[in-house]
Amino acid sequence: MCTYAFVHYKLHYACVSCRISFKRHPGEAGHTCPRCTGPLLCAGHDFAAPRRSNRKAWSVVAVVLNAGLRYEGFEPCGCGRDSKFRPRTRAQLHARRRVAARTGAPLAELLGQADPLEAR
């Protein structure tokens, strides 16, 4: 039985400029930040927000979310339980940027791999 099949769980939404996150039900109109009235980015079901004072971690979160990736541990139907890799530090982010520049691979594809040099 699928985990997300019968219950509609709230998703995490983040405002990277204010460095805050909220849980909201998904909506077609989009959600706005209550502090700056900017749009909130959907971060997925399994987003763990860094501390608000940790600017370096939030800069990594901004790159991941702007690349169109989300922090998901489940498949959309809820059957898969393997968590997907997302970089948490600037060192992990810089390693993936170097590999993307060297190989010509899209950065969004490399951000989802634990080892950026593994075969695609």
Phi and psi restraints in degrees (range 20) as a CNS / XPLOR table:
assign (resid 1 and name C) (resid 2 and name N)
       (resid 2 and name CA) (resid 2 and name C) 1.0 -76.7 20.0 2
assign (resid 2 and name N) (resid 2 and name CA)
       (resid 2 and name C) (resid 3 and name N) 1.0 140.3 20.0 2
assign (resid 2 and name C) (resid 3 and name N)
       (resid 3 and name CA) (resid 3 and name C) 1.0 -68.3 20.0 2
assign (resid 3 and name N) (resid 3 and name CA)
       (resid 3 and name C) (resid 4 and name N) 1.0 -43.2 20.0 2
assign (resid 3 and name C) (resid 4 and name N)
       (resid 4 and name CA) (resid 4 and name C) 1.0 -94.8 20.0 2
assign (resid 4 and name N) (resid 4 and name CA)
       (resid 4 and name C) (resid 5 and name N) 1.0 12.1 20.0 2
assign (resid 4 and name C) (resid 5 and name N)
       (resid 5 and name CA) (resid 5 and name C) 1.0 -74.6 20.0 2
assign (resid 5 and name N) (resid 5 and name CA)
       (resid 5 and name C) (resid 6 and name N) 1.0 -38.9 20.0 2
assign (resid 5 and name C) (resid 6 and name N)
       (resid 6 and name CA) (resid 6 and name C) 1.0 -110.4 20.0 2
assign (resid 6 and name N) (resid 6 and name CA)
       (resid 6 and name C) (resid 7 and name N) 1.0 -19.9 20.0 2
assign (resid 6 and name C) (resid 7 and name N)
       (resid 7 and name CA) (resid 7 and name C) 1.0 -115.8 20.0 2
assign (resid 7 and name N) (resid 7 and name CA)
       (resid 7 and name C) (resid 8 and name N) 1.0 135.3 20.0 2
assign (resid 7 and name C) (resid 8 and name N)
       (resid 8 and name CA) (resid 8 and name C) 1.0 -97.0 20.0 2
assign (resid 8 and name N) (resid 8 and name CA)
       (resid 8 and name C) (resid 9 and name N) 1.0 102.2 20.0 2
assign (resid 8 and name C) (resid 9 and name N)
       (resid 9 and name CA) (resid 9 and name C) 1.0 -81.2 20.0 2
assign (resid 9 and name N) (resid 9 and name CA)
       (resid 9 and name C) (resid 10 and name N) 1.0 153.4 20.0 2
assign (resid 9 and name C) (resid 10 and name N)
       (resid 10 and name CA) (resid 10 and name C) 1.0 -75.1 20.0 2
assign (resid 10 and name N) (resid 10 and name CA)
       (resid 10 and name C) (resid 11 and name N) 1.0 148.7 20.0 2
assign (resid 10 and name C) (resid 11 and name N)
       (resid 11 and name CA) (resid 11 and name C) 1.0 -102.7 20.0 2
assign (resid 11 and name N) (resid 11 and name CA)
       (resid 11 and name C) (resid 12 and name N) 1.0 155.6 20.0 2
assign (resid 11 and name C) (resid 12 and name N)
       (resid 12 and name CA) (resid 12 and name C) 1.0 -84.1 20.0 2
assign (resid 12 and name N) (resid 12 and name CA)
       (resid 12 and name C) (resid 13 and name N) 1.0 133.8 20.0 2
assign (resid 12 and name C) (resid 13 and name N)
       (resid 13 and name CA) (resid 13 and name C) 1.0 -122.2 20.0 2
assign (resid 13 and name N) (resid 13 and name CA)
       (resid 13 and name C) (resid 14 and name N) 1.0 138.6 20.0 2
assign (resid 13 and name C) (resid 14 and name N)
       (resid 14 and name CA) (resid 14 and name C) 1.0 -127.4 20.0 2
assign (resid 14 and name N) (resid 14 and name CA)
       (resid 14 and name C) (resid 15 and name N) 1.0 144.6 20.0 2
assign (resid 14 and name C) (resid 15 and name N)
       (resid 15 and name CA) (resid 15 and name C) 1.0 -110.8 20.0 2
assign (resid 15 and name N) (resid 15 and name CA)
       (resid 15 and name C) (resid 16 and name N) 1.0 108.4 20.0 2
assign (resid 15 and name C) (resid 16 and name N)
       (resid 16 and name CA) (resid 16 and name C) 1.0 -75.5 20.0 2
assign (resid 16 and name N) (resid 16 and name CA)
       (resid 16 and name C) (resid 17 and name N) 1.0 -25.1 20.0 2
assign (resid 16 and name C) (resid 17 and name N)
       (resid 17 and name CA) (resid 17 and name C) 1.0 -71.6 20.0 2
assign (resid 17 and name N) (resid 17 and name CA)
       (resid 17 and name C) (resid 18 and name N) 1.0 -35.7 20.0 2
assign (resid 17 and name C) (resid 18 and name N)
       (resid 18 and name CA) (resid 18 and name C) 1.0 -91.4 20.0 2
assign (resid 18 and name N) (resid 18 and name CA)
       (resid 18 and name C) (resid 19 and name N) 1.0 -14.0 20.0 2
assign (resid 18 and name C) (resid 19 and name N)
       (resid 19 and name CA) (resid 19 and name C) 1.0 59.4 20.0 2
assign (resid 19 and name N) (resid 19 and name CA)
       (resid 19 and name C) (resid 20 and name N) 1.0 51.1 20.0 2
assign (resid 19 and name C) (resid 20 and name N)
       (resid 20 and name CA) (resid 20 and name C) 1.0 -136.4 20.0 2
assign (resid 20 and name N) (resid 20 and name CA)
       (resid 20 and name C) (resid 21 and name N) 1.0 159.8 20.0 2
assign (resid 20 and name C) (resid 21 and name N)
       (resid 21 and name CA) (resid 21 and name C) 1.0 -137.3 20.0 2
assign (resid 21 and name N) (resid 21 and name CA)
       (resid 21 and name C) (resid 22 and name N) 1.0 155.9 20.0 2
assign (resid 21 and name C) (resid 22 and name N)
       (resid 22 and name CA) (resid 22 and name C) 1.0 -138.6 20.0 2
assign (resid 22 and name N) (resid 22 and name CA)
       (resid 22 and name C) (resid 23 and name N) 1.0 158.2 20.0 2
assign (resid 22 and name C) (resid 23 and name N)
       (resid 23 and name CA) (resid 23 and name C) 1.0 -106.8 20.0 2
assign (resid 23 and name N) (resid 23 and name CA)
       (resid 23 and name C) (resid 24 and name N) 1.0 126.7 20.0 2
assign (resid 23 and name C) (resid 24 and name N)
       (resid 24 and name CA) (resid 24 and name C) 1.0 -139.5 20.0 2
assign (resid 24 and name N) (resid 24 and name CA)
       (resid 24 and name C) (resid 25 and name N) 1.0 155.0 20.0 2
assign (resid 24 and name C) (resid 25 and name N)
       (resid 25 and name CA) (resid 25 and name C) 1.0 -72.7 20.0 2
assign (resid 25 and name N) (resid 25 and name CA)
       (resid 25 and name C) (resid 26 and name N) 1.0 141.4 20.0 2
assign (resid 25 and name C) (resid 26 and name N)
       (resid 26 and name CA) (resid 26 and name C) 1.0 -64.1 20.0 2
assign (resid 26 and name N) (resid 26 and name CA)
       (resid 26 and name C) (resid 27 and name N) 1.0 141.3 20.0 2
assign (resid 26 and name C) (resid 27 and name N)
       (resid 27 and name CA) (resid 27 and name C) 1.0 -140.6 20.0 2
assign (resid 27 and name N) (resid 27 and name CA)
       (resid 27 and name C) (resid 28 and name N) 1.0 157.0 20.0 2
assign (resid 27 and name C) (resid 28 and name N)
       (resid 28 and name CA) (resid 28 and name C) 1.0 -73.6 20.0 2
assign (resid 28 and name N) (resid 28 and name CA)
       (resid 28 and name C) (resid 29 and name N) 1.0 -29.9 20.0 2
assign (resid 28 and name C) (resid 29 and name N)
       (resid 29 and name CA) (resid 29 and name C) 1.0 -78.5 20.0 2
assign (resid 29 and name N) (resid 29 and name CA)
       (resid 29 and name C) (resid 30 and name N) 1.0 -15.3 20.0 2
assign (resid 29 and name C) (resid 30 and name N)
       (resid 30 and name CA) (resid 30 and name C) 1.0 85.7 20.0 2
assign (resid 30 and name N) (resid 30 and name CA)
       (resid 30 and name C) (resid 31 and name N) 1.0 164.2 20.0 2
assign (resid 30 and name C) (resid 31 and name N)
       (resid 31 and name CA) (resid 31 and name C) 1.0 -119.3 20.0 2
assign (resid 31 and name N) (resid 31 and name CA)
       (resid 31 and name C) (resid 32 and name N) 1.0 148.1 20.0 2
assign (resid 31 and name C) (resid 32 and name N)
       (resid 32 and name CA) (resid 32 and name C) 1.0 -116.1 20.0 2
assign (resid 32 and name N) (resid 32 and name CA)
       (resid 32 and name C) (resid 33 and name N) 1.0 152.0 20.0 2
assign (resid 32 and name C) (resid 33 and name N)
       (resid 33 and name CA) (resid 33 and name C) 1.0 -72.8 20.0 2
assign (resid 33 and name N) (resid 33 and name CA)
       (resid 33 and name C) (resid 34 and name N) 1.0 131.7 20.0 2
assign (resid 33 and name C) (resid 34 and name N)
       (resid 34 and name CA) (resid 34 and name C) 1.0 -71.8 20.0 2
assign (resid 34 and name N) (resid 34 and name CA)
       (resid 34 and name C) (resid 35 and name N) 1.0 -16.8 20.0 2
assign (resid 34 and name C) (resid 35 and name N)
       (resid 35 and name CA) (resid 35 and name C) 1.0 -88.5 20.0 2
assign (resid 35 and name N) (resid 35 and name CA)
       (resid 35 and name C) (resid 36 and name N) 1.0 -48.5 20.0 2
assign (resid 35 and name C) (resid 36 and name N)
       (resid 36 and name CA) (resid 36 and name C) 1.0 -113.5 20.0 2
assign (resid 36 and name N) (resid 36 and name CA)
       (resid 36 and name C) (resid 37 and name N) 1.0 -1.6 20.0 2
assign (resid 36 and name C) (resid 37 and name N)
       (resid 37 and name CA) (resid 37 and name C) 1.0 58.2 20.0 2
assign (resid 37 and name N) (resid 37 and name CA)
       (resid 37 and name C) (resid 38 and name N) 1.0 20.9 20.0 2
assign (resid 37 and name C) (resid 38 and name N)
       (resid 38 and name CA) (resid 38 and name C) 1.0 -84.9 20.0 2
assign (resid 38 and name N) (resid 38 and name CA)
       (resid 38 and name C) (resid 39 and name N) 1.0 167.6 20.0 2
assign (resid 38 and name C) (resid 39 and name N)
       (resid 39 and name CA) (resid 39 and name C) 1.0 -72.0 20.0 2
assign (resid 39 and name N) (resid 39 and name CA)
       (resid 39 and name C) (resid 40 and name N) 1.0 142.4 20.0 2
assign (resid 39 and name C) (resid 40 and name N)
       (resid 40 and name CA) (resid 40 and name C) 1.0 -89.2 20.0 2
assign (resid 40 and name N) (resid 40 and name CA)
       (resid 40 and name C) (resid 41 and name N) 1.0 139.3 20.0 2
assign (resid 40 and name C) (resid 41 and name N)
       (resid 41 and name CA) (resid 41 and name C) 1.0 -93.0 20.0 2
assign (resid 41 and name N) (resid 41 and name CA)
       (resid 41 and name C) (resid 42 and name N) 1.0 135.1 20.0 2
assign (resid 41 and name C) (resid 42 and name N)
       (resid 42 and name CA) (resid 42 and name C) 1.0 -72.6 20.0 2
assign (resid 42 and name N) (resid 42 and name CA)
       (resid 42 and name C) (resid 43 and name N) 1.0 122.2 20.0 2
assign (resid 42 and name C) (resid 43 and name N)
       (resid 43 and name CA) (resid 43 and name C) 1.0 -104.0 20.0 2
assign (resid 43 and name N) (resid 43 and name CA)
       (resid 43 and name C) (resid 44 and name N) 1.0 -6.3 20.0 2
assign (resid 43 and name C) (resid 44 and name N)
       (resid 44 and name CA) (resid 44 and name C) 1.0 100.0 20.0 2
assign (resid 44 and name N) (resid 44 and name CA)
       (resid 44 and name C) (resid 45 and name N) 1.0 -177.0 20.0 2
assign (resid 44 and name C) (resid 45 and name N)
       (resid 45 and name CA) (resid 45 and name C) 1.0 -76.8 20.0 2
assign (resid 45 and name N) (resid 45 and name CA)
       (resid 45 and name C) (resid 46 and name N) 1.0 -32.6 20.0 2
assign (resid 45 and name C) (resid 46 and name N)
       (resid 46 and name CA) (resid 46 and name C) 1.0 -112.5 20.0 2
assign (resid 46 and name N) (resid 46 and name CA)
       (resid 46 and name C) (resid 47 and name N) 1.0 34.2 20.0 2
assign (resid 46 and name C) (resid 47 and name N)
       (resid 47 and name CA) (resid 47 and name C) 1.0 -79.3 20.0 2
assign (resid 47 and name N) (resid 47 and name CA)
       (resid 47 and name C) (resid 48 and name N) 1.0 129.7 20.0 2
assign (resid 47 and name C) (resid 48 and name N)
       (resid 48 and name CA) (resid 48 and name C) 1.0 -113.1 20.0 2
assign (resid 48 and name N) (resid 48 and name CA)
       (resid 48 and name C) (resid 49 and name N) 1.0 105.8 20.0 2
assign (resid 48 and name C) (resid 49 and name N)
       (resid 49 and name CA) (resid 49 and name C) 1.0 -69.4 20.0 2
assign (resid 49 and name N) (resid 49 and name CA)
       (resid 49 and name C) (resid 50 and name N) 1.0 136.5 20.0 2
assign (resid 49 and name C) (resid 50 and name N)
       (resid 50 and name CA) (resid 50 and name C) 1.0 -71.4 20.0 2
assign (resid 50 and name N) (resid 50 and name CA)
       (resid 50 and name C) (resid 51 and name N) 1.0 168.5 20.0 2
assign (resid 50 and name C) (resid 51 and name N)
       (resid 51 and name CA) (resid 51 and name C) 1.0 -61.0 20.0 2
assign (resid 51 and name N) (resid 51 and name CA)
       (resid 51 and name C) (resid 52 and name N) 1.0 149.9 20.0 2
assign (resid 51 and name C) (resid 52 and name N)
       (resid 52 and name CA) (resid 52 and name C) 1.0 -63.7 20.0 2
assign (resid 52 and name N) (resid 52 and name CA)
       (resid 52 and name C) (resid 53 and name N) 1.0 -29.7 20.0 2
assign (resid 52 and name C) (resid 53 and name N)
       (resid 53 and name CA) (resid 53 and name C) 1.0 -79.0 20.0 2
assign (resid 53 and name N) (resid 53 and name CA)
       (resid 53 and name C) (resid 54 and name N) 1.0 -11.3 20.0 2
assign (resid 53 and name C) (resid 54 and name N)
       (resid 54 and name CA) (resid 54 and name C) 1.0 -88.3 20.0 2
assign (resid 54 and name N) (resid 54 and name CA)
       (resid 54 and name C) (resid 55 and name N) 1.0 85.4 20.0 2
assign (resid 54 and name C) (resid 55 and name N)
       (resid 55 and name CA) (resid 55 and name C) 1.0 -66.7 20.0 2
assign (resid 55 and name N) (resid 55 and name CA)
       (resid 55 and name C) (resid 56 and name N) 1.0 -35.0 20.0 2
assign (resid 55 and name C) (resid 56 and name N)
       (resid 56 and name CA) (resid 56 and name C) 1.0 -64.2 20.0 2
assign (resid 56 and name N) (resid 56 and name CA)
       (resid 56 and name C) (resid 57 and name N) 1.0 -44.1 20.0 2
assign (resid 56 and name C) (resid 57 and name N)
       (resid 57 and name CA) (resid 57 and name C) 1.0 -65.7 20.0 2
assign (resid 57 and name N) (resid 57 and name CA)
       (resid 57 and name C) (resid 58 and name N) 1.0 -38.0 20.0 2
assign (resid 57 and name C) (resid 58 and name N)
       (resid 58 and name CA) (resid 58 and name C) 1.0 -68.5 20.0 2
assign (resid 58 and name N) (resid 58 and name CA)
       (resid 58 and name C) (resid 59 and name N) 1.0 -29.5 20.0 2
assign (resid 58 and name C) (resid 59 and name N)
       (resid 59 and name CA) (resid 59 and name C) 1.0 -67.5 20.0 2
assign (resid 59 and name N) (resid 59 and name CA)
       (resid 59 and name C) (resid 60 and name N) 1.0 -34.9 20.0 2
assign (resid 59 and name C) (resid 60 and name N)
       (resid 60 and name CA) (resid 60 and name C) 1.0 -68.7 20.0 2
assign (resid 60 and name N) (resid 60 and name CA)
       (resid 60 and name C) (resid 61 and name N) 1.0 -42.4 20.0 2
assign (resid 60 and name C) (resid 61 and name N)
       (resid 61 and name CA) (resid 61 and name C) 1.0 -60.3 20.0 2
assign (resid 61 and name N) (resid 61 and name CA)
       (resid 61 and name C) (resid 62 and name N) 1.0 -39.9 20.0 2
assign (resid 61 and name C) (resid 62 and name N)
       (resid 62 and name CA) (resid 62 and name C) 1.0 -62.6 20.0 2
assign (resid 62 and name N) (resid 62 and name CA)
       (resid 62 and name C) (resid 63 and name N) 1.0 -42.0 20.0 2
assign (resid 62 and name C) (resid 63 and name N)
       (resid 63 and name CA) (resid 63 and name C) 1.0 -65.3 20.0 2
assign (resid 63 and name N) (resid 63 and name CA)
       (resid 63 and name C) (resid 64 and name N) 1.0 -43.4 20.0 2
assign (resid 63 and name C) (resid 64 and name N)
       (resid 64 and name CA) (resid 64 and name C) 1.0 -63.6 20.0 2
assign (resid 64 and name N) (resid 64 and name CA)
       (resid 64 and name C) (resid 65 and name N) 1.0 -46.4 20.0 2
assign (resid 64 and name C) (resid 65 and name N)
       (resid 65 and name CA) (resid 65 and name C) 1.0 -70.0 20.0 2
assign (resid 65 and name N) (resid 65 and name CA)
       (resid 65 and name C) (resid 66 and name N) 1.0 -37.0 20.0 2
assign (resid 65 and name C) (resid 66 and name N)
       (resid 66 and name CA) (resid 66 and name C) 1.0 -70.9 20.0 2
assign (resid 66 and name N) (resid 66 and name CA)
       (resid 66 and name C) (resid 67 and name N) 1.0 -19.5 20.0 2
assign (resid 66 and name C) (resid 67 and name N)
       (resid 67 and name CA) (resid 67 and name C) 1.0 -79.3 20.0 2
assign (resid 67 and name N) (resid 67 and name CA)
       (resid 67 and name C) (resid 68 and name N) 1.0 -5.5 20.0 2
assign (resid 67 and name C) (resid 68 and name N)
       (resid 68 and name CA) (resid 68 and name C) 1.0 92.1 20.0 2
assign (resid 68 and name N) (resid 68 and name CA)
       (resid 68 and name C) (resid 69 and name N) 1.0 10.8 20.0 2
assign (resid 68 and name C) (resid 69 and name N)
       (resid 69 and name CA) (resid 69 and name C) 1.0 -95.1 20.0 2
assign (resid 69 and name N) (resid 69 and name CA)
       (resid 69 and name C) (resid 70 and name N) 1.0 156.0 20.0 2
assign (resid 69 and name C) (resid 70 and name N)
       (resid 70 and name CA) (resid 70 and name C) 1.0 -126.6 20.0 2
assign (resid 70 and name N) (resid 70 and name CA)
       (resid 70 and name C) (resid 71 and name N) 1.0 159.6 20.0 2
assign (resid 70 and name C) (resid 71 and name N)
       (resid 71 and name CA) (resid 71 and name C) 1.0 -90.4 20.0 2
assign (resid 71 and name N) (resid 71 and name CA)
       (resid 71 and name C) (resid 72 and name N) 1.0 95.4 20.0 2
assign (resid 71 and name C) (resid 72 and name N)
       (resid 72 and name CA) (resid 72 and name C) 1.0 -123.5 20.0 2
assign (resid 72 and name N) (resid 72 and name CA)
       (resid 72 and name C) (resid 73 and name N) 1.0 136.1 20.0 2
assign (resid 72 and name C) (resid 73 and name N)
       (resid 73 and name CA) (resid 73 and name C) 1.0 -104.8 20.0 2
assign (resid 73 and name N) (resid 73 and name CA)
       (resid 73 and name C) (resid 74 and name N) 1.0 -19.9 20.0 2
assign (resid 73 and name C) (resid 74 and name N)
       (resid 74 and name CA) (resid 74 and name C) 1.0 -109.1 20.0 2
assign (resid 74 and name N) (resid 74 and name CA)
       (resid 74 and name C) (resid 75 and name N) 1.0 155.7 20.0 2
assign (resid 74 and name C) (resid 75 and name N)
       (resid 75 and name CA) (resid 75 and name C) 1.0 -69.8 20.0 2
assign (resid 75 and name N) (resid 75 and name CA)
       (resid 75 and name C) (resid 76 and name N) 1.0 162.1 20.0 2
assign (resid 75 and name C) (resid 76 and name N)
       (resid 76 and name CA) (resid 76 and name C) 1.0 -55.2 20.0 2
assign (resid 76 and name N) (resid 76 and name CA)
       (resid 76 and name C) (resid 77 and name N) 1.0 -30.8 20.0 2
assign (resid 76 and name C) (resid 77 and name N)
       (resid 77 and name CA) (resid 77 and name C) 1.0 -85.3 20.0 2
assign (resid 77 and name N) (resid 77 and name CA)
       (resid 77 and name C) (resid 78 and name N) 1.0 -15.8 20.0 2
assign (resid 77 and name C) (resid 78 and name N)
       (resid 78 and name CA) (resid 78 and name C) 1.0 95.3 20.0 2
assign (resid 78 and name N) (resid 78 and name CA)
       (resid 78 and name C) (resid 79 and name N) 1.0 1.4 20.0 2
assign (resid 78 and name C) (resid 79 and name N)
       (resid 79 and name CA) (resid 79 and name C) 1.0 -79.5 20.0 2
assign (resid 79 and name N) (resid 79 and name CA)
       (resid 79 and name C) (resid 80 and name N) 1.0 -39.3 20.0 2
assign (resid 79 and name C) (resid 80 and name N)
       (resid 80 and name CA) (resid 80 and name C) 1.0 -80.8 20.0 2
assign (resid 80 and name N) (resid 80 and name CA)
       (resid 80 and name C) (resid 81 and name N) 1.0 136.9 20.0 2
assign (resid 80 and name C) (resid 81 and name N)
       (resid 81 and name CA) (resid 81 and name C) 1.0 -111.8 20.0 2
assign (resid 81 and name N) (resid 81 and name CA)
       (resid 81 and name C) (resid 82 and name N) 1.0 6.5 20.0 2
assign (resid 81 and name C) (resid 82 and name N)
       (resid 82 and name CA) (resid 82 and name C) 1.0 -81.5 20.0 2
assign (resid 82 and name N) (resid 82 and name CA)
       (resid 82 and name C) (resid 83 and name N) 1.0 122.6 20.0 2
assign (resid 82 and name C) (resid 83 and name N)
       (resid 83 and name CA) (resid 83 and name C) 1.0 -75.0 20.0 2
assign (resid 83 and name N) (resid 83 and name CA)
       (resid 83 and name C) (resid 84 and name N) 1.0 144.7 20.0 2
assign (resid 83 and name C) (resid 84 and name N)
       (resid 84 and name CA) (resid 84 and name C) 1.0 -91.1 20.0 2
assign (resid 84 and name N) (resid 84 and name CA)
       (resid 84 and name C) (resid 85 and name N) 1.0 144.2 20.0 2
assign (resid 84 and name C) (resid 85 and name N)
       (resid 85 and name CA) (resid 85 and name C) 1.0 -75.8 20.0 2
assign (resid 85 and name N) (resid 85 and name CA)
       (resid 85 and name C) (resid 86 and name N) 1.0 137.7 20.0 2
assign (resid 85 and name C) (resid 86 and name N)
       (resid 86 and name CA) (resid 86 and name C) 1.0 -137.9 20.0 2
assign (resid 86 and name N) (resid 86 and name CA)
       (resid 86 and name C) (resid 87 and name N) 1.0 137.7 20.0 2
assign (resid 86 and name C) (resid 87 and name N)
       (resid 87 and name CA) (resid 87 and name C) 1.0 -64.4 20.0 2
assign (resid 87 and name N) (resid 87 and name CA)
       (resid 87 and name C) (resid 88 and name N) 1.0 142.0 20.0 2
assign (resid 87 and name C) (resid 88 and name N)
       (resid 88 and name CA) (resid 88 and name C) 1.0 -114.0 20.0 2
assign (resid 88 and name N) (resid 88 and name CA)
       (resid 88 and name C) (resid 89 and name N) 1.0 -17.2 20.0 2
assign (resid 88 and name C) (resid 89 and name N)
       (resid 89 and name CA) (resid 89 and name C) 1.0 -122.7 20.0 2
assign (resid 89 and name N) (resid 89 and name CA)
       (resid 89 and name C) (resid 90 and name N) 1.0 163.0 20.0 2
assign (resid 89 and name C) (resid 90 and name N)
       (resid 90 and name CA) (resid 90 and name C) 1.0 -66.9 20.0 2
assign (resid 90 and name N) (resid 90 and name CA)
       (resid 90 and name C) (resid 91 and name N) 1.0 -31.9 20.0 2
assign (resid 90 and name C) (resid 91 and name N)
       (resid 91 and name CA) (resid 91 and name C) 1.0 -63.6 20.0 2
assign (resid 91 and name N) (resid 91 and name CA)
       (resid 91 and name C) (resid 92 and name N) 1.0 -42.4 20.0 2
assign (resid 91 and name C) (resid 92 and name N)
       (resid 92 and name CA) (resid 92 and name C) 1.0 -64.7 20.0 2
assign (resid 92 and name N) (resid 92 and name CA)
       (resid 92 and name C) (resid 93 and name N) 1.0 -38.9 20.0 2
assign (resid 92 and name C) (resid 93 and name N)
       (resid 93 and name CA) (resid 93 and name C) 1.0 -66.6 20.0 2
assign (resid 93 and name N) (resid 93 and name CA)
       (resid 93 and name C) (resid 94 and name N) 1.0 -44.4 20.0 2
assign (resid 93 and name C) (resid 94 and name N)
       (resid 94 and name CA) (resid 94 and name C) 1.0 -65.0 20.0 2
assign (resid 94 and name N) (resid 94 and name CA)
       (resid 94 and name C) (resid 95 and name N) 1.0 -36.4 20.0 2
assign (resid 94 and name C) (resid 95 and name N)
       (resid 95 and name CA) (resid 95 and name C) 1.0 -62.4 20.0 2
assign (resid 95 and name N) (resid 95 and name CA)
       (resid 95 and name C) (resid 96 and name N) 1.0 -40.5 20.0 2
assign (resid 95 and name C) (resid 96 and name N)
       (resid 96 and name CA) (resid 96 and name C) 1.0 -72.1 20.0 2
assign (resid 96 and name N) (resid 96 and name CA)
       (resid 96 and name C) (resid 97 and name N) 1.0 -34.9 20.0 2
assign (resid 96 and name C) (resid 97 and name N)
       (resid 97 and name CA) (resid 97 and name C) 1.0 -66.1 20.0 2
assign (resid 97 and name N) (resid 97 and name CA)
       (resid 97 and name C) (resid 98 and name N) 1.0 -39.7 20.0 2
assign (resid 97 and name C) (resid 98 and name N)
       (resid 98 and name CA) (resid 98 and name C) 1.0 -63.6 20.0 2
assign (resid 98 and name N) (resid 98 and name CA)
       (resid 98 and name C) (resid 99 and name N) 1.0 -43.8 20.0 2
assign (resid 98 and name C) (resid 99 and name N)
       (resid 99 and name CA) (resid 99 and name C) 1.0 -65.9 20.0 2
assign (resid 99 and name N) (resid 99 and name CA)
       (resid 99 and name C) (resid 100 and name N) 1.0 -39.2 20.0 2
assign (resid 99 and name C) (resid 100 and name N)
       (resid 100 and name CA) (resid 100 and name C) 1.0 -63.8 20.0 2
assign (resid 100 and name N) (resid 100 and name CA)
       (resid 100 and name C) (resid 101 and name N) 1.0 -41.3 20.0 2
assign (resid 100 and name C) (resid 101 and name N)
       (resid 101 and name CA) (resid 101 and name C) 1.0 -68.7 20.0 2
assign (resid 101 and name N) (resid 101 and name CA)
       (resid 101 and name C) (resid 102 and name N) 1.0 -36.4 20.0 2
assign (resid 101 and name C) (resid 102 and name N)
       (resid 102 and name CA) (resid 102 and name C) 1.0 -73.8 20.0 2
assign (resid 102 and name N) (resid 102 and name CA)
       (resid 102 and name C) (resid 103 and name N) 1.0 -40.9 20.0 2
assign (resid 102 and name C) (resid 103 and name N)
       (resid 103 and name CA) (resid 103 and name C) 1.0 -97.8 20.0 2
assign (resid 103 and name N) (resid 103 and name CA)
       (resid 103 and name C) (resid 104 and name N) 1.0 -18.8 20.0 2
assign (resid 103 and name C) (resid 104 and name N)
       (resid 104 and name CA) (resid 104 and name C) 1.0 83.6 20.0 2
assign (resid 104 and name N) (resid 104 and name CA)
       (resid 104 and name C) (resid 105 and name N) 1.0 7.6 20.0 2
assign (resid 104 and name C) (resid 105 and name N)
       (resid 105 and name CA) (resid 105 and name C) 1.0 -75.3 20.0 2
assign (resid 105 and name N) (resid 105 and name CA)
       (resid 105 and name C) (resid 106 and name N) 1.0 150.6 20.0 2
assign (resid 105 and name C) (resid 106 and name N)
       (resid 106 and name CA) (resid 106 and name C) 1.0 -64.5 20.0 2
assign (resid 106 and name N) (resid 106 and name CA)
       (resid 106 and name C) (resid 107 and name N) 1.0 138.8 20.0 2
assign (resid 106 and name C) (resid 107 and name N)
       (resid 107 and name CA) (resid 107 and name C) 1.0 -63.1 20.0 2
assign (resid 107 and name N) (resid 107 and name CA)
       (resid 107 and name C) (resid 108 and name N) 1.0 -38.1 20.0 2
assign (resid 107 and name C) (resid 108 and name N)
       (resid 108 and name CA) (resid 108 and name C) 1.0 -61.0 20.0 2
assign (resid 108 and name N) (resid 108 and name CA)
       (resid 108 and name C) (resid 109 and name N) 1.0 -34.8 20.0 2
assign (resid 108 and name C) (resid 109 and name N)
       (resid 109 and name CA) (resid 109 and name C) 1.0 -69.3 20.0 2
assign (resid 109 and name N) (resid 109 and name CA)
       (resid 109 and name C) (resid 110 and name N) 1.0 -40.5 20.0 2
assign (resid 109 and name C) (resid 110 and name N)
       (resid 110 and name CA) (resid 110 and name C) 1.0 -74.9 20.0 2
assign (resid 110 and name N) (resid 110 and name CA)
       (resid 110 and name C) (resid 111 and name N) 1.0 -26.0 20.0 2
assign (resid 110 and name C) (resid 111 and name N)
       (resid 111 and name CA) (resid 111 and name C) 1.0 -66.5 20.0 2
assign (resid 111 and name N) (resid 111 and name CA)
       (resid 111 and name C) (resid 112 and name N) 1.0 -22.7 20.0 2
assign (resid 111 and name C) (resid 112 and name N)
       (resid 112 and name CA) (resid 112 and name C) 1.0 -91.6 20.0 2
assign (resid 112 and name N) (resid 112 and name CA)
       (resid 112 and name C) (resid 113 and name N) 1.0 2.9 20.0 2
assign (resid 112 and name C) (resid 113 and name N)
       (resid 113 and name CA) (resid 113 and name C) 1.0 -108.1 20.0 2
assign (resid 113 and name N) (resid 113 and name CA)
       (resid 113 and name C) (resid 114 and name N) 1.0 135.8 20.0 2
assign (resid 113 and name C) (resid 114 and name N)
       (resid 114 and name CA) (resid 114 and name C) 1.0 -66.1 20.0 2
assign (resid 114 and name N) (resid 114 and name CA)
       (resid 114 and name C) (resid 115 and name N) 1.0 -39.5 20.0 2
assign (resid 114 and name C) (resid 115 and name N)
       (resid 115 and name CA) (resid 115 and name C) 1.0 -114.9 20.0 2
assign (resid 115 and name N) (resid 115 and name CA)
       (resid 115 and name C) (resid 116 and name N) 1.0 112.9 20.0 2
assign (resid 115 and name C) (resid 116 and name N)
       (resid 116 and name CA) (resid 116 and name C) 1.0 -66.8 20.0 2
assign (resid 116 and name N) (resid 116 and name CA)
       (resid 116 and name C) (resid 117 and name N) 1.0 -16.0 20.0 2
assign (resid 116 and name C) (resid 117 and name N)
       (resid 117 and name CA) (resid 117 and name C) 1.0 -96.1 20.0 2
assign (resid 117 and name N) (resid 117 and name CA)
       (resid 117 and name C) (resid 118 and name N) 1.0 0.6 20.0 2
assign (resid 117 and name C) (resid 118 and name N)
       (resid 118 and name CA) (resid 118 and name C) 1.0 -69.3 20.0 2
assign (resid 118 and name N) (resid 118 and name CA)
       (resid 118 and name C) (resid 119 and name N) 1.0 155.8 20.0 2
assign (resid 118 and name C) (resid 119 and name N)
       (resid 119 and name CA) (resid 119 and name C) 1.0 -63.7 20.0 2
assign (resid 119 and name N) (resid 119 and name CA)
       (resid 119 and name C) (resid 120 and name N) 1.0 139.1 20.0 2
